Amino acid sequence: MNDSSQGLSRLMDVIVGSSAGAVLVAALDLGVIPLLSGHPQGLTATEVGKHLGLDQRSSTQLLTAMACMGLVVPVDGRYRASELSARHLLPGALDYIGGLAEFIHTRSWDQLGRLSDHLRGSAGRAEDQETLYDPGDEALRRFWSGVHPLSRAAGHALPRLLGLSGGRRLLDVGGGTGGFASGFCQSLNDSRATVFELPFVAEIARSSIDREHMGHAVDVVAGDFFVQDLPSGHDTVALVNVLHNWGPEQVAELLTKCHKALDPGGTIAIVEHLVPAAEPESVTSALVGLLMVIQTEEGRTYTAEEHLSTLSAAGFTDARAEPFPGQAIASHVVIANRN
């Protein structure tokens, strides 16, 4: 294939890329994965159609698309849920992320569909801080539940990346539903964590932590990190996908508060989707930045250099950025120490 053909192929992938997400959300809405999971021997397209009220053409094309995406496995004319789907797309599963998919494709993609208007400023901001963190927003609750297993996986992986040993005391600032803190403590013996979150998210966090039987290791403190001081007595502070919601001045303020709260000799870890100063390598990181333009007052994705500079200004030392391979929730970890 010549360079022109490869370029056109990449453009076509971009053009139809959102269609794959639409297929996944339709499958969730129709209940395809629960249906197939209840029939381990598999079902034909005709049988699936009868269960879901679809004609054969529709069920065949849907299952074909799902098979190409790895969501179902075709065997001898029948379809079974893939291991990937059974683990992450079956409601009630511990690692279910379907709520995140639904949130992104019912809210974020609708907003991105009017991106040019948002960039011009003619559409106004799609969210403000009140609606973005509205405790009555059921879709937002699904978002938090969907992010939870991704955060837990990152929490498992971070100690290995940093070479940490057991007995740590983690403060997870803006720690969502406690997934990162739970994963962190599961991977390090005798470690404890405190999740500091807004009151309505703290309520969800307590429920999620109890469900994973991690209440012995993870505490939850409700509060607003721009209003209250952060809890003290921790040798590790984590900010997992927090800073991209805020502008540079607020980021600087929050990192200064983290420095004050962190024990001397402690470590701070910023877990984020970062973009290089030019030629962004990660489409996800770039899209996160655009969503922040739509949804927040000043939020955006940052470069590693920007975080390194702000950490230094806040009093941290030995700052460095490391890739975070294999993690869906972030591309990098920016690490620094407090003397």
N, C-alpha and C positions, 0 to 999 in steps of 0.2 A: 504494500500500500504506500503510495507516495505521500509527501508532506501535505499536499492540498487535500487529499482524501482523508487523512488522519484529522486535519483541522476541521473539516466538515463533519466528521463523525463526532468529534468533541462538541461542536456546536449543536448537533442534533441531540446529544445527551443532555445538554443544557436546556434545550427547547422543551423536551418531553420529561425532564427530570421531575417536575412536580406531579406528573401523572402517576408515578410509582407510589408517592405518598397518598394520593387519592385512592388508589387501589387498596392500600393497606387499611385506610380509614373505612372504606366501604366494606371490607371484609370484617372489620370490627363491628360496624353497625349492623351487618347482617347476621353476625354470630357464626361465621364459617368455622373458626378454630374450635369453639366449644362443641359444635356439631361433630366435626371430624374426630375430636378427642374422645367423644363418646362412642365412636365406632372404630376401635383399633384396627380392624380388618380393612378399613377404608370404605369409601362410598364412590359410586360412579357420578359423573356430572349430572345425569338424569335424576339420580336419587338426591343429590344435593339440591337440585332445582326444586324438587317436590317438597323437600323439607322447608326450604326458604321462600317458596313462592316465586321462583324464577323460571323462565322458559329455558329450554335446553341450550339454545344459542348463548344466552346470557351467562348461564352457569358454566358452560364450557369455556367461554372466553375469560371469565373471571378466574377460574381455576388454572387455566393456562398461564395467565399473567402471574398469579400467585406462585405457580411452580417455577417460573423464570426468576422470580425474586427470592426463591428459597423458602417460601412460607408453607408450601405443601409439597408432598413427594408423590409423584405419579408412579403407580406400580400396576402393570397389567390392566390398565383401563380404570383403575380405582385411585382415589386420592386419600392420602393420610396427612395429618398435621406433621410438619417437620419438628425436629427436636428444638430448633430455634423458636418456633411459634409456641410450642407447648410450654417452654420455659418463660417466654417474655410476652406472649400475646394471649394467654389464657387467663381470663378474669379469675382472680382469687389466687393465682400463683404468686409465690414470694417475690419473684423478680419481674412482675408484670409492669410493662411500660406503655401499655395501650393508652392510658390517660394522657401521657405526654404527646403521643402521636395525634390524638384527637384534638388536644389543645392547640398544637402547632398548626394543624390543617384546618381547623375551624375558625381560629382567631388570627394567628400570625400570617397565614397565607392570604387571608382576606385583606389584611392590612398591606401586605406586599403587593397585592394586585393593584393598589392605588399608590404605589411607591413614588411615581413621578410627582403626583400631587403633594405627597407628604414632603418630598425633598424641596419642592418649590415653596412649601409652607402654606399652600392654599387649602389643604385638607385639615389643617390643625393637627394637634397631637392626638393620636388614637387613644392614648391612656394618660392619666396623671397619677401621681403617687397614691392618691386615694383609691382610684379604680384598679390600679396595678396590684395593690395589696389589699383588696376588698375582702374582708372575712366572709361575706355572704356569697362570694363568687364560687359556685360549684365547679366550674371549669378550672378555676385556679387550684382548687383542691385536687382535682384529677392531675393537673400539672405537677404538683408537689409529689403526689404518690408515684407518678411516672419517673420523676427524676431520682427518687429514693434509691433504687437498685444501682443506677449509674454512679451515684455518689458513694454508695457502699463499696463498689468495686474500686473506686479511686482511693478510698480510705484504706482498703486492704493493701493497695500497691504502694502508697506513699512511703511507709516505713522502709520498705526494701529499697526504694529509690534513694532515700536519704541516709540509709544505713543506721537507722535508729534501733536502739535496744529497748527492752521492756521497762515497765515502771514509769512511763511518761504521763504527764498531766496536760491534756489537750484542751484548749479553748477554741471551739469552732464558732467563729463570729458570723452571724447570718447563716447558721448551719442548717437551715431548711428543716426537714423532717427527721434529721439525725442519722441519715444513712452513712455519711462520711465518718461521723464520730463512732458509729457502731462498727463499721469496717475497720477503722483504725484500732479500736480496742480489741477486736477479734484477732487481729494480726500481731498484737504485742501483749505478752503476758503481763498481768498486774498493772495495766494502764487504766486510767480513768479519763473521762471527757466531760466537758460542760458545753452544751449547745445554747447559744445566746441568740434568741429570735423574737420577732414580734409576737404578741400574745396569741393571736389566732393560729399562727404557724406553730408556736410552741405547743398548743393543744394537739395538733396533728402529730407533732414529733413525739410527744409522750405516748400516744397510741401506737405509733410505728415501733418505737423502742420496746414497748411492752410486748408487742406481737413477736419481736425477734428475741425476746427474753434477754435483753441487754440492760434492763433497769439497774442491775447491780453495778454496772460500769459507767453508764451514761446518765448524767443529770441534765435537766432542762431549766434554763432561767429565762423568763420572759422580760423583754425590754426593747428599747429603741437605741441602737448604738450611736445615734447622733444626739440623743437627749441624756442618756445615763452613762456613767463610767462603766467600763467593761469589768467583769469579775476578775479578781487577781488570783495569784497562787497557781500559775500554770507555767510550764517550761516549754510549751509548744503552742503557737497560735496558727490557726488555719483560716484562710478566706477563700472559700470555694465558689467561684462564679458569682462573686459579690461586687467586685470593683467595677465591672463593666456597666453596672447600673447607674454609675455616678460620674460626675464631671471631675476634672483634675483637682479643684479646690477641696471638694468633699473627699476624694481619695486621700489627699494629703492629710486632711483632718482625721480620717479614720485610721490611717497608718500611725499617726502620732499617738492616738489613743491606744492602739495595739502595743506600741513601744512602752507606754506608761504601764500597761497592765501586765506585760510579759516579765517573768522573772529574769534577773541578770544571768547571762549565760544561755538564755533560751533561744529558740529558733522560730522564725515566722515563715510560713509557706503560703504563697499566693498561687492558687490553682485556677488557671484561666485559659481561655482561647486567646492566644496572642497573634498579632500580625507583624511581619517584618516591616521595616521602614518603607520598603518598596516591594513591588511584585509579591503580593500576598500568596502564600503557598496553600493556605487552608481556606477552602470555600466556606466551610462552617464558620470559621472565625470572622470572615468578611460579612457573612449573612447576620451573625450575631450583632455586629456593629451597626448594620442597617436597621435591624429591628430596634436597637436602642434609640436610633434617631426618631423612629416612629413612636416608641412607647414611653420614653423617658425624657426628662427635661434636658439633661446634659450627658447622658450615658453614651459610651462608645467602647470599642475594643482598643486596647493599648499595645504599644510595642514593648518588648522586654526592656529596652533602654529607658523608656519612660518610667516603668516601675522601679528599675534599679536606681534612677535618679531620685525618685520620690522617697524610696526607702532610705537612701543616704541622708536626705534632708530631714527625715524623721528621726535620725540618730542611729539607724541600724548600720552594721558593718558586714564585710565579706559577702556582699550580695552577688548572686549569680542566677542565671536562668538555665534550666535543664528541660529538654524535651520530656514529655510524659507519654511514652509509647503505649499503644494498646488501650488507651482510655477514651471513651466516647465523650466524656463530659468536659474534657479540656485538652489542649495541645501542649501546654508547658506548666512547669512549676518554677516560680521565682522564690528563691530562698535567701534569707539573711539572718544575721545573729544580733542579739543584744548583748553588749559587753556589761 
